[in-house]
């Protein structure tokens, strides 16, 4: 396999072409000759030095201002019930405007619509940074992947939130160091 990091698009390509994030997320120029990579996959173009040989040459963002706005938007939507005061929509509009998105200020009809839009914006803003699985777990949402993203895999495309594979193991060092934790307390499957 090539040295490029390759991921399925997971619907990210549905975003606005005017959004500055669009050409940065995926590298459309690199020729992928690996037969294991489908025509729907593109190398991730988000990080400089993205090849496996050079991954340590760049800093990954740990916490970003836009993430704080996304957290606040979600909290405001949940506090307000349906964002009647527009605080959540204003935070989303601020992020979109900073990225040159052609999508204007959203207007939410209900809480579900607000949370879906905020989740979509989180997925786009924090793409390939490792947040998505924790967002899905936090919001009690199953993993449902696009069949094109997992067609070449022998594993299922979807993972129910109730699956034991969604829960990390209790580290053995913690079990050994704490008399209150027994081996039987270990999460299922570990």
C-alpha positions in Angstrom: 0.0 0.0 0.0 1.2 3.6 -0.6 2.5 5.8 2.2 -0.5 8.1 1.9 -3.2 8.1 4.6 -6.4 7.1 2.7 -9.9 7.3 4.1 -13.4 7.1 2.6 -15.1 10.4 2.2 -18.0 9.6 4.5 -20.2 12.3 2.9 -17.7 15.1 3.4 -17.8 15.8 -0.4 -21.4 16.9 -0.1 -20.1 20.2 1.5 -20.0 23.5 -0.4 -17.1 23.9 -2.9 -16.7 27.5 -1.8 -15.8 26.3 1.8 -12.1 26.6 2.2 -12.0 23.3 4.0 -13.2 21.4 0.9 -9.9 21.4 -1.0 -7.8 20.9 2.1 -9.5 17.8 3.5 -8.8 15.5 0.6 -5.9 15.4 -1.9 -7.5 15.0 -5.4 -4.1 15.3 -7.2 -2.3 12.2 -5.9 -2.6 9.2 -8.2 -3.5 6.2 -6.1 -2.3 3.0 -7.8 -3.0 0.6 -4.9 -5.6 -1.9 -6.0 -7.0 -2.1 -2.4 -8.1 1.6 -2.7 -11.4 2.2 -4.4 -12.3 5.0 -6.7 -14.3 6.6 -3.9 -11.2 7.0 -1.7 -8.8 9.9 -1.7 -5.6 10.6 0.3 -6.2 12.9 3.2 -4.8 16.3 2.4 -5.4 17.9 5.7 -1.9 17.7 7.2 1.4 18.7 5.8 3.8 15.7 6.0 0.9 13.3 5.8 2.9 10.3 4.5 3.6 7.6 7.0 7.3 8.4 6.8 6.8 12.0 7.7 3.8 12.0 10.1 5.9 13.4 13.0 6.8 16.5 11.1 3.6 18.3 11.9 1.6 19.1 15.0 -1.9 17.8 15.3 -4.4 20.2 16.7 -5.5 19.2 20.2 -8.1 21.8 20.8 -9.3 24.5 18.5 -11.4 27.6 18.8 -13.9 26.2 16.3 -14.3 23.2 18.5 -15.2 25.4 21.4 -17.9 27.2 19.2 -19.2 23.8 18.2 -19.4 22.7 21.9 -21.2 25.9 22.8 -23.6 25.6 19.9 -24.6 22.1 21.0 -25.0 23.2 24.6 -27.1 26.2 23.6 -29.3 24.2 21.4 -29.9 21.6 24.2 -30.5 24.4 26.8 -32.9 26.3 24.6 -34.7 23.2 23.2 -34.9 24.4 19.7 -32.6 27.4 19.5 -35.3 30.1 19.5 -32.8 32.7 20.6 -30.5 31.8 17.7 -27.3 31.3 19.8 -26.5 27.9 18.3 -27.2 29.0 14.8 -25.0 32.1 15.3 -22.0 29.9 16.4 -22.5 27.6 13.4 -22.8 30.6 11.0 -19.6 32.1 12.5 -17.6 28.9 11.8 -19.0 28.6 8.3 -18.3 32.3 7.5 -14.7 31.9 8.7 -14.3 29.0 6.3 -15.8 30.8 3.3 -18.9 28.5 3.2 -21.7 29.6 1.0 -24.2 28.1 3.4 -25.8 31.0 5.4 -27.1 31.3 9.0 -29.2 28.2 9.7 -32.7 28.4 11.1 -33.7 25.4 13.1 -37.3 24.2 13.4 -36.6 21.9 16.3 -33.9 20.5 18.6 -33.3 17.4 16.4 -32.7 19.6 13.3 -30.3 21.8 15.3 -28.3 18.8 16.6 -28.1 17.1 13.2 -26.7 20.3 11.7 -24.2 20.8 14.5 -23.1 17.2 14.1 -22.7 17.7 10.4 -20.6 20.8 11.0 -18.5 18.9 13.6 -17.9 16.2 11.1 -16.7 18.6 8.5 -14.7 20.9 10.8 -13.0 18.1 12.7 -12.6 15.7 9.8 -9.9 13.0 10.3 -8.9 14.3 13.7 -10.3 11.3 15.7 -13.4 13.0 17.2 -16.1 11.2 15.3 -16.2 7.9 17.2 -16.4 9.8 20.5 -19.1 12.1 19.1 -21.1 9.0 18.1 -20.6 7.4 21.5 -21.4 10.6 23.4 -24.7 11.1 21.4 -25.6 7.4 21.7 -25.5 7.0 17.9 -24.7 3.8 15.9 -21.9 3.8 13.4 -23.5 3.7 10.0 -20.9 3.9 7.2 -21.5 4.4 3.5 -21.3 1.0 1.8 -18.8 2.5 -0.7 -16.4 3.2 2.3 -16.3 -0.4 3.4 -17.0 -2.5 0.3 -13.5 -4.0 0.2 -13.7 -4.9 3.9 -14.8 -8.2 5.3 -16.1 -6.5 8.5 -19.6 -5.1 8.8 -20.3 -1.5 7.7 -22.3 -0.7 10.8 -21.7 -1.0 14.5 -24.6 -0.7 17.0 -24.1 1.5 20.0 -24.9 -1.5 22.2 -21.9 -3.4 20.8 -19.1 -4.2 23.2 -16.7 -3.0 20.6 -17.8 0.5 21.3 -16.4 0.4 24.8 -12.7 0.5 25.6 -11.1 -1.9 28.1 -10.2 -1.0 31.6 -6.4 -1.0 31.5 -4.9 -4.0 33.3 -2.6 -1.7 35.3 -5.7 0.0 36.7 -7.3 -3.3 37.7 -4.0 -4.4 39.3 -3.5 -1.1 41.2 -7.1 -0.8 42.5 -8.4 -3.5 44.9 -12.0 -2.3 44.3 -11.8 -3.3 40.7 -12.1 -7.1 40.0 -11.2 -8.9 36.8 -14.9 -9.6 36.4 -15.5 -5.8 36.2 -13.7 -5.7 32.9 -15.8 -4.5 30.0 -17.2 -7.3 27.8 -15.0 -8.7 25.1 -11.7 -7.9 26.8 
